[in-house]
Amino acid sequence: MRQTQSSAAPWGQALKLLPLLAFFAIMAVAQAKGPGEGDGWRYLRNAENLLHGYFASPETLMFWNGPGYPIFLMPLAALGLSPLLAYLANAVFLYLAVVYFQGALRVAGIEKRSLAYAYALAALLFLHGPLLGMIMTESLSVFLVCAAAYHFGRAARVGGGRHLIPAGLLLGYLALTKVFFGYALEAALAPAMLAWLWAGRRGGKPGQPGRQDAQAGPMGPQGREKKDGRAATARSAGTAAAICVLGLLVCSPYLAHTWAKTGKANFWGNAGGFQLYYMSLPEKEYYGDWLNWIAVLEHPELFPNHVDFIRETVKLDFVTQDSVFKSEARRNCREHPGKCVKNWRANVNRMVFDYPNTHYPGSEAGLSTGNRAFVYAFPFFLILILAVPGWRARHSIPAWIHACLVFALISLGGMSLVCAIPRQVFPLLPLLALWCVAVLETRARIQAGGSGPGRAQGCGETIG
């Protein structure tokens, strides 16, 4: 397998992607809304709290998000700077996400068309709706995902801490930014360890995660022996497990803080109770999506079976609220299991199509509409189309790309259990795209050369 030395930066061709930065910056300004729109008010309040020496107010104990994004906003809050800088930062994060995505493609040996794929991802991210003109976490999160994927790919191929440590730090900060990914890291650790041990026992040398296989290129020869494939799986799985552990260690001070404040171990946040409660509502007019509880209290006639319970529960601190809502959700699921399954199915549909949604006065239709249903559904349709070719070509696709797909699927599965919307899928789009591109390129190389992937022109590994 020929390896190539590229003069471009090892993490992408940033200069050739610069038009995207200009476009994203212009659109961030054009789409600018007030800093209090969406969840922006909460992130700004948390940033101000951090400046005063605490994160969640002692009176409310509101841990609806992690400290990752508020930490980034602290200079903005401390200096009283314009929120326009946060919007422009969204543009920078989105641009860097695309740069690192192209870098990940090049790590996988996809060099010739990597720039075109990067621009295609940029178009998908923009059309999907990154909320460029709002103080929201999506742009930062997708940057963290893409940068972590690049460093994970490099760590799985060349080993050592030069890339493994950055990947762990990035995933840890992702979990601090969107606390759901903390649960995803914990859930991904078990299959990574099992894959490492399984592949190692079958010839993959599990004691050597991250060591490069000098005999196989990033897209592997078509006739690679099973032992080499298991060794690659063991290396990637061991690297993934180490990165998950490091990411969780990054989050340990936050988890220690929430434990001290709430008395609950492994306490990532307390917005889940609300969502699980809405997910369990048994009436046919509800679809498991988020309900604006302020609108519920303002229109009690529309929610006769729930308004009294919600009115009394929201008087409690957020930790107690979380426990009460979860208890009620469990009761609803026990008494109405069929409706909970229907609500879960509606959640899956909403992630893919942004439909169905509960409509009522005060519903946040501006943040979740069906106008981009085709854009939302496109990645999922593409994965379905490529599922069979991807399975057939699985031995020719780098194991670390399979690991990225598994992490994305674990995350999507977890998201389907709460009030899912397409915006929650947004940070995972690059991981889904990475796998799709790997399948397309593998098939193209096999069909073009007949001698297996990795030997087509321009498909060597980029050495950084």
HELIX and SHEET records of a PDB file:
HELIX    1   1 LEU A   15  LEU A   17  5                                   3    
HELIX    2   2 LEU A   18  ALA A   30  1                                  13    
HELIX    3   3 GLY A   40  LEU A   51  1                                  12    
HELIX    4   4 GLY A   68  LEU A   79  1                                  12    
HELIX    5   5 LEU A   84  VAL A  107  1                                  24    
HELIX    6   6 SER A  114  HIS A  128  1                                  15    
HELIX    7   7 GLU A  138  VAL A  158  1                                  21    
HELIX    8   8 GLY A  161  THR A  177  1                                  17    
HELIX    9   9 PHE A  180  ALA A  199  1                                  20    
HELIX   10  10 GLY A  200  GLY A  204  3                                   5    
HELIX   11  11 LYS A  226  THR A  262  1                                  37    
HELIX   12  12 GLY A  272  MET A  279  1                                   8    
HELIX   13  13 TRP A  293  GLU A  298  1                                   6    
HELIX   14  14 PRO A  300  LEU A  302  5                                   3    
HELIX   15  15 VAL A  307  THR A  313  1                                   7    
HELIX   16  16 PHE A  318  GLU A  335  1                                  18    
HELIX   17  17 PRO A  337  PHE A  353  1                                  17    
HELIX   18  18 ALA A  373  ARG A  392  1                                  20    
HELIX   19  19 ARG A  394  SER A  396  5                                   3    
HELIX   20  20 ALA A  399  MET A  415  1                                  17    
HELIX   21  21 PRO A  422  VAL A  425  1                                   4    
HELIX   22  22 PHE A  426  LEU A  428  5                                   3    
HELIX   23  23 LEU A  429  GLY A  449  1                                  21    
SHEET    1   A 2 GLN A   3  THR A   4  0                                        
SHEET    2   A 2 GLU A 461  THR A 462  1                                        
END                                                                             
